[in-house]
Amino acid sequence: MKRKIEIDNNKIFLDDNLLLSFDYAIKEFIDFENVIVVCLNYYDVPFNENIFAINYKGKVLWQITKYTSVEDRKSSFVGLNRENENSCWAVNWDGTSLLLDIATGKILKDKWVR
């Protein structure tokens, strides 16, 4: 059964029912089999750890850990890219991409893409 997931500013809906409200606007998400990985809008958040995974009951499973980029400064994440069914790339403002395990949020690999 295909799930219908939509965002409206800071809210994420599953099949037209509110799943979760964040304190800041949602930029984008990736729907996986057991979790939804969410990137909050980097213009809005006052912190750099703006990637979250939530389950289909609206529980936050993890938030990305603090990460210092190759330019040795903190940088918000600006986007997500699916790698496969178990991982996705989180791309930060400085051009670093982190491959994340979607079940745990653990950083599997990093690369500089700029």
C-alpha positions in Angstrom: 0.0 0.0 0.0 1.4 3.4 -1.0 1.6 6.0 1.7 0.7 9.6 1.1 3.2 11.9 2.8 2.9 15.6 2.5 4.5 18.6 4.2 3.0 22.0 5.0 5.6 24.4 6.5 6.6 22.7 9.7 4.1 19.9 9.7 4.3 16.4 8.1 1.2 14.5 7.3 0.7 10.8 6.7 -2.4 9.8 4.7 -3.9 13.3 5.5 -3.4 12.9 9.3 -0.9 15.0 11.2 2.1 12.9 11.9 4.5 15.5 13.6 5.0 19.2 13.9 8.6 20.5 14.1 9.5 23.9 15.5 10.9 24.9 12.1 9.9 24.6 8.5 10.6 21.3 6.7 12.6 21.7 3.5 12.3 18.1 2.2 12.0 14.4 3.2 12.7 10.9 1.9 10.2 8.2 2.5 11.8 4.8 3.3 10.1 1.5 4.2 10.2 2.0 8.0 11.2 5.7 8.5 10.9 9.1 7.0 14.2 11.2 6.9 13.5 14.9 7.2 15.6 17.9 6.5 14.5 21.1 8.2 14.9 24.4 6.2 18.5 25.6 7.0 17.4 29.2 6.7 15.0 28.8 9.6 16.9 26.7 12.1 19.4 28.2 14.6 21.4 25.0 14.8 23.2 22.7 12.4 21.8 19.3 13.3 18.7 19.7 11.1 18.3 16.1 9.9 15.9 13.8 11.7 14.3 10.4 11.2 10.8 9.7 12.3 8.7 6.6 12.3 5.2 6.2 11.0 3.7 6.9 14.4 5.4 10.3 14.6 8.2 9.4 17.0 11.6 11.0 16.4 14.1 8.1 16.1 17.3 10.1 15.8 18.7 13.5 15.0 22.0 13.8 13.1 25.0 14.2 15.4 27.1 17.3 15.5 29.5 17.3 12.6 32.4 19.6 11.9 32.9 19.9 8.1 36.2 19.8 6.1 36.5 23.5 6.5 36.5 23.0 10.2 33.3 24.8 11.0 29.8 23.8 11.7 27.4 23.9 8.7 23.7 23.3 8.4 22.5 20.5 6.0 20.8 21.7 2.8 19.5 18.5 1.3 19.0 14.8 1.1 19.7 12.2 -1.5 18.7 8.5 -1.4 21.6 6.1 -1.7 19.6 2.8 -1.4 16.9 1.4 0.9 19.1 1.6 4.0 21.0 4.8 3.6 20.8 8.4 2.4 23.2 11.3 1.8 22.9 14.4 3.9 24.6 17.4 2.1 25.7 20.4 4.2 26.3 24.0 3.2 30.1 23.6 3.0 29.9 20.8 0.4 30.3 17.8 2.7 28.1 14.8 2.1 27.5 12.3 4.9 26.1 8.8 4.2 23.7 8.0 7.0 22.3 4.7 8.1 18.6 5.5 8.2 17.9 3.1 11.1 20.4 4.6 13.5 21.6 7.9 12.0 25.2 6.7 12.2 27.6 8.3 9.7 28.8 5.5 7.4 31.0 7.6 5.1 31.8 11.2 4.4 33.0 13.0 1.3 33.7 16.5 0.2 31.8 17.3 -3.1 32.7 20.8 -3.8 
